[in-house]
Amino acid sequence: MTSDDWPFGETWPRLIHDRQWTDPTGTCWHIRGGALDGRAARKLLKRSDVRVLHVNGSQPRLVDGEEREALMARLEEFFTGKAGPFSDFQVGDFREDARHVMAVVEESC
């Protein structure tokens, strides 16, 4: 199901598809390339300097600490084929003008 056919009134952002995102502070982030494969996503997400934006609903939000670790564990299950049948993830490498890096993790079911 995409954000275009979500039946409950609110649309879910599709940052990887849209190729950009403007955060609440007005900073515009752009994707480098397209959705990452498991190997590239793991490499990006291991970096401690990378922010992680979780998109699972209408409001993307930054995650860190235990919440980031829990998300990484679910991603690893997905990459190794051990996730539930309706789990789906996409990861994108986003940058802003100052070259800061953010991993966008889109989760859908």
FENHU-V167003 format. One record per residue. N is the residue number from 1. PHI is phi in degrees with one decimal (999 if undefined). PSI is psi as a letter, one per 20 degrees, with the letter a starting at -180 (* if undefined). OMEGA is omega in radians with two decimals (NA if undefined). Layout:
# FENHU-V167003
((N	PHI	PSI	OMEGA) (N	PHI	PSI	OMEGA))
This chain:
# FENHU-V167003
((1	999	p	3.12) (2	-101.0	r	3.11) (3	-63.6	h	-3.12) (4	-71.2	h	-3.11) (5	-117.9	j	3.07) (6	-67.1	p	-2.96) (7	-84.7	i	-2.97) (8	-103.6	j	2.98) (9	94.4	h	3.12) (10	-107.6	q	3.14) (11	-92.9	q	3.09) (12	-95.6	p	3.13) (13	-64.1	q	3.10) (14	-124.1	m	-3.02) (15	-62.2	g	-3.14) (16	-65.9	g	3.09) (17	-64.0	g	-3.11) (18	-76.3	i	3.06) (19	71.1	j	3.09) (20	-159.9	r	3.10) (21	-156.4	p	3.04) (22	-106.8	p	-3.08) (23	-78.9	r	-3.09) (24	-59.9	h	3.11) (25	-87.3	i	-3.14) (26	94.1	j	3.11) (27	-76.5	p	-3.14) (28	-96.5	p	3.14) (29	-108.2	p	-3.13) (30	-125.1	q	3.14) (31	-76.4	q	2.98) (32	-99.9	o	-3.12) (33	75.3	c	3.13) (34	-127.1	b	3.10) (35	-61.7	q	-3.10) (36	-86.7	q	2.99) (37	-78.6	r	-3.07) (38	-57.7	g	-3.11) (39	-62.7	g	-3.12) (40	-66.9	h	3.13) (41	-65.0	g	3.11) (42	-59.3	g	-3.12) (43	-60.9	g	3.14) (44	-64.3	g	-3.05) (45	-72.5	i	3.09) (46	-75.3	h	-3.09) (47	-72.1	p	-3.10) (48	-71.8	i	-3.13) (49	-86.0	i	-3.09) (50	-93.2	p	3.02) (51	-75.4	q	3.11) (52	-122.9	p	3.10) (53	-105.9	o	-3.12) (54	-98.3	p	3.11) (55	-111.8	o	3.12) (56	-150.0	m	-3.04) (57	135.9	a	-3.04) (58	-80.2	i	-3.09) (59	-121.9	o	3.05) (60	-60.9	q	3.12) (61	-147.2	q	3.09) (62	-71.0	p	3.08) (63	-123.8	q	3.06) (64	-151.5	r	3.11) (65	58.3	c	-3.10) (66	-63.2	h	3.13) (67	-64.9	g	3.09) (68	-65.2	g	3.12) (69	-60.3	g	3.12) (70	-64.3	g	3.10) (71	-64.7	g	3.12) (72	-62.4	h	3.11) (73	-64.5	g	3.11) (74	-66.7	h	3.08) (75	-63.2	g	-3.14) (76	-62.8	g	3.06) (77	-59.3	g	3.13) (78	-63.7	g	-3.09) (79	-63.8	h	-3.13) (80	-94.9	j	3.09) (81	77.6	j	-3.10) (82	-104.0	j	-3.14) (83	-79.9	r	3.11) (84	-60.5	r	-3.04) (85	-64.8	h	-3.11) (86	-107.5	j	3.12) (87	-83.0	p	3.09) (88	-147.1	p	3.12) (89	-133.6	q	2.92) (90	-133.7	q	3.13) (91	-125.7	p	3.11) (92	-128.2	q	3.11) (93	-97.0	o	-3.11) (94	-109.1	q	3.11) (95	-132.1	q	3.01) (96	-118.2	r	-3.01) (97	-57.1	h	3.13) (98	-82.0	j	3.09) (99	72.1	j	2.99) (100	-65.6	q	-3.04) (101	-115.2	p	3.07) (102	-138.7	p	3.02) (103	-90.0	p	3.06) (104	-99.3	p	3.13) (105	-111.2	o	3.09) (106	-96.1	p	-3.13) (107	-116.2	p	3.06) (108	-143.6	r	3.13) (109	-137.3	*	NA))
